[in-house]
Amino acid sequence: MTSDSVTTFDDLAKAGYLEIGDGYRTKQAEHGRPGLPILRVAEVLDGRIAPKFEDFVSESYRSTMGPKVSRADDIVLTTKGTVGRVAVIPPGCPEFVYSPQVCFFRTSSDSPLTNRYLYYWFKSELFWSQARSLKGQTDMADYLNLADIRSLRIVLPTEPVQRAIGEVLGSLDRKIAANERIVDTASGLMKLMYAEAIVEGAIITSIAEIADVVDGPHATPEKLKSGPWFLSISSLRNGRLALAESAHVKEADFQRWTRRVTPRFGDVLFSYETRLGEAALMPSGVRACLGRRMALLRPRSGSVGPRTLLYTFLSRSFQDTIRRRSIHGATVDRIPLTDLPAWPIELPATETQHLEDALSCLDDLASNGERENEALVSLRDALLPRLMSGEIRVRDAETIAVGAT
């Protein structure tokens, strides 16, 4: 093929350069162990898979699955529900079978389309501009079918250019992944440190003795792509504040939505409906308002450090209290905020300042990684469309990426 040639996925497949398929359509009778786990749509995240592997296809049906069994370096695309999440299957990942709503792509060794370029192409507007016009809709969700995917048109730069684009963007993604590992490690150490402190001795007090409880507004403003942050239950993830999962509001809405309370550094943010038990610390230097179903604990001066309070909230003991004392409704579970101040809570009995200082060092390490990742994600997302369209030269993008990593 010539440089910058235009082709379709179907043409690449017919030429033997690209294998495309959707997942295995299982019957209930085929389920069972020992067997191959099934990768579901919800387990494909942005750039990676997070398999839970709760359902299995019996090993005796392997011969009927054909190519629908995973391989390292497969690129996967969700085609129903949340359409367009894309990931690469990492080397060493245990085998599994794809569900019908997950489409997979495999490039051949002599393909003019490189694997990494294809991955980033799926994240670009070059894919989405076509996908939006092709997406169907059922009563349940959006979808893309296999015939539509085969009809997608793709512009292929020369192979060296494709590889260079993949390497530039990949270097940013590798640094992002390294920072995520640092955050996860620091979070794990903080949980362990708190658990060890409790084992050495604990006291029982009440929420009202150590913190004020304030909830956010009971409505939702118009969400934007820039402006002050709007913190919703999606912003809480594994004890951290995920700003990447948060939206923004205009300045006028921010002023209205902070009349009751403006979140500040040291507040423990938590969800009081649906995702009960989730919490995170409010970082410094972030202008934000609370969303619906969100509230905060504001530690009282001299009572307990904010990080100690966060891990007290996340502790097994208090999570059990949440499960026992929450109101279990027909549609959602809810923490009754009027009752919450009276709830008992367990604190370490000794050396709380020493614990807070140790947690603070680890939290700062995690926060630095998160802030750096926000900048790296923003840079990657800015470079991606410009590289794919040829607006910026690969050499210039390489210089920018090296400076950032």
C-alpha positions in Angstrom: 0.0 0.0 0.0 1.2 3.6 -0.6 1.8 6.0 2.1 -1.2 7.7 3.7 -3.5 5.3 1.9 -7.2 5.0 2.8 -8.7 1.6 3.3 -11.5 -0.1 5.3 -11.3 -2.6 8.0 -13.1 -5.0 5.7 -10.4 -4.7 3.1 -7.7 -5.3 5.6 -9.5 -8.4 6.9 -10.0 -9.8 3.4 -6.3 -9.3 2.6 -5.4 -11.2 5.8 -3.8 -8.2 7.5 -6.5 -7.9 10.3 -8.6 -10.3 12.1 -11.9 -8.9 13.5 -14.4 -10.7 15.6 -17.0 -10.3 18.3 -17.4 -12.4 21.4 -18.7 -15.9 22.1 -22.5 -16.2 22.4 -22.9 -18.6 25.3 -25.8 -20.7 26.2 -26.5 -21.3 29.9 -25.8 -25.0 29.5 -22.3 -24.2 28.4 -21.4 -22.4 31.6 -19.3 -24.1 34.3 -15.9 -24.9 35.7 -13.3 -25.9 34.9 -13.5 -23.4 32.1 -12.6 -20.1 30.5 -13.6 -16.9 32.2 -15.7 -14.4 30.3 -14.6 -10.8 29.8 -17.7 -8.5 30.2 -18.2 -5.0 28.8 -18.0 -3.4 32.3 -14.5 -5.0 32.7 -13.1 -3.0 29.8 -11.9 0.4 31.1 -10.2 3.2 29.3 -6.9 1.7 28.1 -6.9 -1.5 30.3 -9.0 -4.4 31.4 -10.1 -4.9 35.0 -11.5 -8.5 34.9 -13.5 -9.9 37.8 -14.1 -13.2 36.0 -17.3 -14.2 37.7 -18.7 -16.4 34.9 -17.1 -19.2 33.0 -17.6 -21.2 29.8 -16.9 -24.9 30.4 -13.6 -26.1 29.0 -15.3 -28.8 27.0 -16.6 -26.1 24.7 -13.2 -24.6 23.9 -13.2 -26.2 20.4 -16.3 -24.2 19.5 -14.9 -20.9 20.5 -12.3 -20.6 17.8 -10.5 -17.2 17.7 -12.8 -15.8 20.4 -10.3 -16.8 23.0 -8.1 -13.9 24.0 -4.5 -13.5 23.0 -1.8 -11.1 24.2 -1.8 -7.7 22.3 -5.4 -8.1 21.2 -7.1 -4.8 20.9 -10.6 -4.8 22.3 -13.5 -2.4 21.7 -16.8 -2.3 23.6 -19.7 -2.3 21.1 -22.8 -2.1 23.4 -23.8 -0.1 26.4 -20.8 2.2 26.9 -19.7 2.1 23.3 -16.0 2.8 22.4 -14.0 1.8 25.4 -10.8 0.4 24.1 -7.9 -1.6 25.7 -4.9 -3.8 24.8 -4.7 -7.3 26.3 -1.3 -7.3 28.2 1.3 -10.1 27.9 0.9 -12.7 30.5 -2.8 -12.2 31.0 -4.7 -15.4 31.7 -6.8 -16.7 28.8 -10.4 -15.7 28.6 -13.3 -15.6 26.1 -14.8 -12.4 24.9 -18.5 -11.6 25.6 -20.6 -10.8 22.6 -20.5 -7.1 23.3 -16.7 -7.0 23.1 -15.1 -6.9 19.7 -11.5 -7.9 19.2 -8.8 -7.0 16.6 -5.6 -8.8 15.7 -3.0 -7.5 13.2 -0.8 -9.9 11.3 3.0 -9.7 11.3 3.0 -8.3 7.8 0.1 -5.9 8.3 0.5 -2.3 7.0 -1.6 -1.4 10.1 0.4 -1.5 13.4 -1.3 -2.6 16.6 -0.5 0.5 18.7 -1.5 2.9 16.0 -4.9 1.1 15.8 -5.3 1.4 19.5 -4.8 5.2 19.4 -6.9 5.5 16.3 -9.9 4.1 18.2 -9.3 6.8 20.8 -9.3 9.6 18.1 -12.0 11.7 16.5 -11.1 9.8 13.2 -13.0 6.8 14.8 -15.6 8.7 16.6 -16.7 10.8 13.7 -17.7 7.6 11.9 -19.0 5.7 15.0 -21.5 8.5 15.8 -23.1 8.1 12.4 -23.2 4.3 12.6 -24.3 3.7 16.1 -27.7 2.1 16.5 -29.9 2.3 19.5 -32.2 -0.2 21.3 -34.4 0.4 24.3 -31.4 -0.5 26.5 -28.3 1.0 25.0 -26.3 2.2 22.0 -24.5 -0.3 20.0 -22.2 -0.9 17.0 -22.5 -4.1 15.0 -19.7 -6.0 13.4 -20.8 -5.1 9.8 -20.6 -1.4 10.7 -17.1 -1.9 12.3 -15.9 -3.6 9.1 -17.1 -0.6 7.1 -14.9 1.8 9.0 -12.4 3.7 6.9 -8.9 4.3 8.2 -6.0 6.4 6.8 -2.7 4.6 7.1 0.5 6.6 7.3 3.7 4.8 6.5 4.6 2.1 9.0 7.5 4.1 10.5 5.2 7.0 11.1 2.6 4.7 12.7 5.2 3.2 15.1 6.5 6.7 16.0 3.0 7.9 16.8 2.4 4.9 18.9 5.7 5.3 20.7 5.1 9.0 21.5 1.7 8.5 22.9 2.8 5.2 24.5 5.6 6.9 26.4 3.0 9.2 28.0 0.7 6.3 28.8 3.6 4.3 30.4 4.4 7.2 32.7 0.7 7.5 33.6 0.6 3.8 34.4 3.8 4.1 36.5 2.2 6.9 38.5 -1.0 4.9 39.0 1.1 2.1 40.5 2.7 4.6 42.9 -0.8 5.8 43.9 -2.1 2.3 44.4 1.0 1.3 46.4 0.8 4.4 48.6 -2.9 3.8 49.2 -2.3 0.2 50.2 0.4 1.3 52.6 -1.9 3.9 54.2 -4.6 1.3 54.8 -2.1 -1.1 56.3 -0.6 1.6 58.5 -4.0 2.6 59.8 -5.0 -1.1 60.5 -1.8 -1.6 62.5 -2.5 1.5 64.6 -6.0 0.2 65.4 -4.6 -3.2 66.4 -2.4 -1.4 69.0 -5.5 0.1 70.6 -8.7 1.9 69.8 -11.2 4.3 71.4 -14.9 4.7 70.5 -16.3 8.2 70.0 -19.0 9.7 67.8 -18.9 11.5 64.6 -20.2 14.6 66.3 -17.3 14.7 68.7 -14.7 14.9 66.0 -16.2 16.4 62.8 -19.1 18.5 61.4 -21.3 16.9 58.8 -22.5 19.0 55.8 -24.3 17.9 52.7 -24.2 19.4 49.2 -27.1 20.8 47.1 -29.9 18.5 46.2 -29.9 19.3 42.5 -27.5 19.1 39.5 -26.2 22.1 37.5 -25.3 22.1 33.9 -22.1 20.3 33.4 -19.2 21.7 31.3 -15.8 20.7 30.1 -14.0 23.5 31.9 -14.5 25.7 35.0 -14.7 24.9 38.7 -14.9 21.2 39.5 -18.2 19.4 40.1 -17.6 16.5 42.5 -20.1 13.7 42.2 -20.2 10.1 43.4 -18.2 9.2 40.3 -15.4 11.3 41.6 -14.8 8.8 44.5 -12.7 5.8 43.6 -10.8 3.5 46.1 -10.3 6.2 48.7 -9.0 8.8 46.2 -10.6 11.8 44.5 -10.7 11.0 40.8 -10.8 14.4 39.1 -10.6 12.6 35.7 -14.1 11.2 36.4 -15.4 14.7 37.4 -17.2 17.4 35.4 -17.1 21.2 35.6 -19.6 23.9 36.2 -19.8 27.6 35.2 -18.7 30.2 37.7 -22.3 31.4 38.4 -23.4 27.9 39.2 -20.3 27.4 41.4 -21.3 30.4 43.5 -24.8 29.0 44.0 -23.6 25.5 44.7 -21.2 26.6 47.4 -23.6 28.7 49.4 -24.0 25.9 51.9 -20.4 24.7 51.9 -17.2 25.1 49.9 -15.1 22.0 50.1 -11.6 22.8 51.4 -8.4 20.9 52.0 -8.8 18.3 54.7 -12.5 17.7 54.2 -13.5 14.0 53.9 -15.9 13.8 51.0 -18.3 10.9 50.9 -21.4 9.6 49.2 -24.6 9.2 51.2 -26.6 7.5 48.5 -26.0 4.5 46.2 -22.2 4.1 46.5 -22.2 4.0 50.3 -18.8 3.7 52.0 -16.9 5.5 49.3 -14.8 8.5 50.5 -11.8 10.6 49.6 -9.8 13.6 50.9 -10.3 17.0 49.4 -6.9 18.0 48.0 -5.4 21.5 48.2 -5.6 23.9 45.3 -8.8 22.6 43.8 -11.9 24.8 43.4 -14.9 22.6 43.6 -18.5 22.2 44.7 -20.3 19.2 46.0 -22.7 17.3 43.7 -26.0 15.7 44.5 -25.8 12.8 47.0 -22.4 14.1 48.2 -21.5 15.3 51.7 -18.4 16.0 53.7 -16.9 15.5 57.2 -14.9 18.6 58.3 -12.6 17.6 61.2 -12.8 19.8 64.2 -9.6 21.5 65.2 -7.5 19.4 67.5 -9.8 16.4 67.3 -8.3 14.2 64.6 -6.2 14.6 61.5 -8.0 14.6 58.1 -6.1 11.6 56.7 -6.7 9.6 59.9 -10.4 10.5 59.7 -10.5 9.3 56.1 -9.0 5.9 56.9 -11.2 5.7 59.9 -14.2 6.2 57.6 -12.7 3.6 55.2 -11.9 1.1 57.9 -13.6 -2.3 58.2 -15.2 -1.3 61.5 -16.9 1.9 60.2 -17.8 0.2 56.9 -19.7 -2.4 59.0 -21.4 0.5 60.8 -22.5 2.0 57.5 -24.0 -1.4 56.4 -25.9 -1.8 59.6 -27.2 1.7 60.1 -28.0 2.8 56.5 -31.6 2.9 55.3 -32.1 0.2 52.7 -34.7 1.6 50.3 -36.6 0.1 47.4 -34.4 2.0 44.9 -31.3 3.2 46.7 -29.6 2.7 50.0 -28.9 5.9 52.0 -27.0 7.1 55.0 -29.4 9.3 57.1 -27.3 12.5 57.5 -29.4 13.7 60.4 -28.5 10.5 62.3 -24.9 10.3 61.2 -23.4 12.7 63.9 -24.5 10.2 66.6 -22.9 7.2 64.9 -20.1 5.6 66.8 -16.6 5.6 65.2 -13.4 3.9 66.2 -10.1 5.9 66.4 -6.5 4.8 67.2 -5.9 5.2 70.9 -2.3 6.5 70.9 0.1 8.5 68.8 -2.5 9.9 66.4 -0.2 12.7 65.4 2.6 10.3 64.5 0.1 8.3 62.4 -1.2 11.5 60.7 2.3 12.6 59.8 3.1 9.2 58.3 -0.2 9.1 56.4 0.5 12.7 55.2 3.9 11.7 53.6 2.3 8.8 51.7 -0.8 10.9 50.7 1.5 13.7 49.4 3.3 11.1 47.3 0.0 9.8 45.9 -1.3 13.3 45.3 1.8 14.3 43.4 1.3 11.3 41.1 -2.3 12.2 40.5 -1.6 15.8 39.7 1.2 14.8 37.3 -1.1 12.3 35.6 -3.8 15.0 35.1 -1.2 17.0 33.2 0.0 14.0 31.3 -3.5 12.9 30.3 -4.2 16.5 29.1 -1.0 16.5 27.0 -1.7 13.1 25.6 -5.3 14.0 24.7 -4.1 17.2 23.1 -1.3 15.5 21.0 -3.5 12.5 19.9 -5.8 14.3 17.4 -2.9 16.5 16.1 -0.7 13.5 15.4 -3.5 11.5 13.8 -4.4 14.4 11.5 -0.8 15.2 10.6 -1.2 18.7 12.1 1.9 18.2 14.2 5.1 16.4 13.1 6.0 13.3 15.1 9.5 14.8 15.8 8.0 17.8 17.4 5.6 15.7 19.4 8.5 13.5 20.6 10.3 16.6 21.9 7.2 17.7 23.8 6.6 14.2 25.2 10.2 13.8 26.4 10.0 17.1 28.2 6.9 15.9 30.0 8.1 12.5 31.0 
